[in-house]
């Protein structure tokens, strides 16, 4: 869908991008994990185990991907999925 929309709207100078980071361990997730009947470390490991790579991301890494789309960094990027 992202690629199709990027090609459709490129002539109008509209970029279409999407990020698919998987599970991200954020303060909001941590607040949810506090209510789980397991330790925080176990909750973190269980969440990571659901990811194909066996890891959970963090906002700093995901933010780095997003920052590559800043107008100064994406002059020739019409659309992408990450």
FIBABA-199198 format. One line per 8 residues: number of its first residue (from 1); for each residue x, y, z of N, C-alpha, C. Coordinates in steps of 0.001 Angstrom, whole numbers, always signed. Example, Ala and Ser with C-alpha at 12.3 -4.5 7.8 and 13.67 -1.06 7.14 Angstrom:
2
1) +13190/-5690/+7800/+12300/-4500/+7800/+13200/-3300/+7800 ~ +12850/-2250/+7080/+13670/-1060/+7140/+12900/+30/+7870
***
This chain:
82
1) +817/-1175/+0/+0/+0/+0/+879/+1265/+0 ~ +1938/+1250/+809/+2826/+2413/+875/+3459/+2693/-487 ~ +3982/+1644/-1113/+4640/+1825/-2405/+3647/+2323/-3451 ~ +2457/+1740/-3473/+1442/+2161/-4432/+1090/+3633/-4247 ~ +835/+4039/-3001/+490/+5439/-2742/+1654/+6370/-3062 ~ +2879/+5936/-2756/+4056/+6763/-3060/+4160/+7016/-4563 ~ +3928/+5984/-5356/+3992/+6146/-6812/+2825/+6982/-7331 ~ +1657/+6784/-6743/+471/+7523/-7168/+619/+9021/-6936
9) +1152/+9400/-5773/+1188/+10817/-5391/+2536/+11500/-5619 ~ +3524/+10790/-6142/+4849/+11379/-6362/+4788/+12589/-7296 ~ +3964/+12526/-8301/+3847/+13657/-9250/+3333/+14920/-8563 ~ +2606/+14748/-7468/+2090/+15892/-6707/+3042/+16303/-5590 ~ +4259/+15740/-5600/+5289/+16044/-4592/+4859/+15636/-3170 ~ +4042/+14591/-3095/+3615/+14056/-1799/+4364/+12753/-1550 ~ +5045/+12679/-419/+5767/+11463/-51/+4895/+10626/+883 ~ +4960/+9319/+715/+4199/+8400/+1564/+5186/+7406/+2152
17) +5256/+7360/+3472/+6189/+6478/+4156/+5475/+5748/+5281 ~ +6030/+4625/+5697/+5482/+3915/+6850/+6621/+3232/+7601 ~ +6436/+3159/+8896/+7420/+2491/+9759/+6725/+1322/+10447 ~ +7389/+181/+10473/+6845/-1025/+11092/+7867/-1569/+12088 ~ +7988/-932/+13248/+9086/-1277/+14143/+8892/-2527/+15001 ~ +7730/-3114/+15019/+7507/-4253/+15907/+7225/-3763/+17317 ~ +7612/-4545/+18302/+7354/-4181/+19696/+8396/-3175/+20185 ~ +7931/-2071/+20744/+8816/-1037/+21263/+8559/-887/+22757
25) +9606/-1000/+23551/+9492/-851/+25002/+9511/+631/+25333 ~ +8351/+1171/+25684/+8202/+2594/+25983/+7718/+2772/+27417 ~ +7742/+3977/+27953/+7192/+4204/+29291/+5730/+3762/+29408 ~ +4958/+3924/+28342/+3566/+3493/+28374/+3471/+1971/+28513 ~ +4298/+1246/+27786/+4312/-216/+27888/+4772/-633/+29281 ~ +5744/+85/+29818/+6243/-230/+31155/+5141/-60/+32213 ~ +4320/+972/+32063/+3199/+1162/+32996/+2229/-13/+32913 ~ +1994/-515/+31709/+1139/-1679/+31521/+1780/-2917/+32143
33) +3083/-3069/+31962/+3795/-4247/+32456/+3810/-4322/+33979 ~ +3748/-3174/+34648/+3733/-3147/+36111/+2549/-3949/+36649 ~ +1436/-3949/+35929/+230/-4657/+36367/+247/-6147/+36041 ~ +1267/-6594/+35334/+1345/-8020/+34994/+1798/-8821/+36216 ~ +1366/-10076/+36296/+1714/-10902/+37463/+3129/-11487/+37403 ~ +4024/-10838/+36656/+5416/-11296/+36556/+6334/-10099/+36798 ~ +7609/-10368/+36974/+8563/-9271/+37180/+8711/-8453/+35901 ~ +9224/-7256/+36045/+9427/-6369/+34893/+10372/-7023/+33880
41) +11423/-7651/+34373/+12383/-8313/+33478/+11722/-9463/+32716 ~ +10880/-10236/+33398/+10170/-11328/+32727/+9209/-10772/+31686 ~ +8514/-9696/+32021/+7592/-9070/+31062/+8358/-8608/+29824 ~ +9517/-8024/+30040/+10342/-7549/+28922/+10793/-8731/+28053 ~ +11210/-9812/+28673/+11649/-10997/+27919/+10492/-11635/+27155 ~ +9315/-11691/+27794/+8150/-12268/+27113/+7752/-11433/+25900 ~ +7822/-10135/+26038/+7501/-9257/+24921/+8518/-9440/+23790 ~ +9786/-9507/+24132/+10837/-9698/+23128/+10684/-11039/+22410
49) +10242/-12057/+23143/+10099/-13393/+22555/+9034/-13420/+21454 ~ +8117/-12475/+21457/+7072/-12415/+20435/+7595/-11841/+19111 ~ +8748/-11217/+19142/+9340/-10618/+17946/+10174/-11676/+17222 ~ +10122/-11729/+15884/+10901/-12733/+15151/+12400/-12725/+15470 ~ +12961/-11552/+15787/+14388/-11489/+16121/+14649/-11761/+17598 ~ +13577/-11873/+18394/+13743/-12131/+19819/+14169/-10908/+20616 ~ +13892/-9731/+20093/+14260/-8487/+20775/+13068/-7531/+20763 ~ +13064/-6590/+21680/+12091/-5500/+21600/+12889/-4229/+21343
57) +12284/-3350/+20592/+12975/-2120/+20240/+12887/-1093/+21339 ~ +13548/+23/+21102/+13432/+1142/+22025/+13174/+2403/+21209 ~ +12576/+3411/+21836/+12215/+4620/+21091/+13394/+5325/+20418 ~ +14580/+5243/+20995/+15736/+5923/+20395/+16079/+5327/+19027 ~ +15992/+4011/+18908/+16294/+3362/+17623/+15216/+3694/+16603 ~ +13954/+3569/+17003/+12855/+3874/+16086/+12895/+5329/+15664 ~ +13216/+6217/+16589/+13316/+7639/+16267/+14407/+7907/+15253 ~ +15480/+7135/+15302/+16563/+7290/+14336/+16102/+6984/+12927
65) +15265/+5958/+12787/+14714/+5638/+11466/+13847/+6787/+10988 ~ +13002/+7291/+11879/+12115/+8386/+11497/+12910/+9632/+11094 ~ +13998/+9911/+11788/+14762/+11132/+11492/+15391/+11092/+10105 ~ +15565/+9896/+9530/+16114/+9835/+8167/+15138/+10409/+7158 ~ +13874/+10565/+7543/+12880/+11127/+6631/+12732/+12627/+6785 ~ +13541/+13223/+7610/+13506/+14677/+7751/+13749/+15281/+6372 ~ +13086/+16391/+6047/+13244/+16982/+4701/+14689/+17156/+4245 ~ +15605/+17419/+5167/+17005/+17592/+4782/+17649/+16270/+4367
73) +17053/+15137/+4771/+17676/+13837/+4528/+16967/+13004/+3462 ~ +15874/+13486/+2918/+15085/+12629/+2035/+14712/+13284/+719 ~ +15548/+14100/+182/+15196/+14844/-1026/+14872/+13922/-2205 ~ +15424/+12725/-2252/+15167/+11855/-3385/+14386/+10601/-2984 ~ +13778/+10607/-1810/+13039/+9437/-1330/+11548/+9670/-1504 ~ +10920/+9117/-2573/+9502/+9368/-2794/+8593/+8617/-1839 ~ +9054/+7483/-1333/+8250/+6691/-412/+8991/+5433/-16 ~ +8730/+4953/+1180/+9430/+3760/+1644/+8689/+3115/+2802
81) +8968/+1850/+3008/+8496/+1122/+4187/+9724/+660/+4929 ~ +9769/+882/+6218/+10910/+482/+7031/+10444/-500/+8064
***
